[in-house]
Amino acid sequence: MLEWCFYNEGAGKQGALAKRDPTRGTGRVRRITVKIATAASERVIGRALSFSKPGETFDLLLKSC
């Protein structure tokens, strides 16, 4: 099972102020990625049907609502 989550490219590269409020002043579009879901997750989007390396495509069977 896979869940969606926000991807933060600049994590750890900014100062203490950014750690308190990561969206402040960045002006960047937030990216969404997928990761392995936990049992109690409310963000489950479906099931992976194939394996892939980070950045490559994979097959996803979407969950119906």
N, C-alpha and C positions, 0 to 999 in steps of 0.2 A: 504494500500500500504506500502511496506517495501523498505528501501534503505540500501545499504552497507555502512560501515564506518570502520575506523581503531580503534582498541581497544587498549588502553594503560593501562596495569596492574599497572605500577609504577607511575602513575600520582600523583604528590604531595609528593612523597617519596624521591625525589632527590633535590639537591641544586639549587641555582640560575642559574648556567651555564646550567643545563639541561632544565630549563624553557625557556631559549633563544633558544636552539637547542636540542629538545627532542630526536633526533636520534643519537646524538654525543656520541660515545664510549659505547653504550649499548651492542652491539653485539647480540642483541636478534632479533628473527624473529617477524615481525609485524603480529598481528592477525587481522582478518577481522570479524566483527560482523554485525548484522542487527538491525535497529531501525525503528520506525514509520516515514514514509517519509513526507516531507512538499510538498505543492502543486507545487512549482517551482523546485523541486529537479531533478538533472540530473543523480542521482545515483540509481534510482528506479530499483529494480530487479524483483519485482513481488508482489503478494498478499497473505497474510496469510489466510489459510483456517481453522486453528484451533488455540486454545489458548495454552500457555505453560508458565511455570515459567522460570526465568533465568537459563540457563544451561541445560534445557530439550529440547527435539526435538519437532518439529512442522511441519505441512504440509504447503508447499509453492507452489503456482502456479506461475511458471516462466513467465516473460513477454517475448514475442517474439520481435525480433528486427525489 
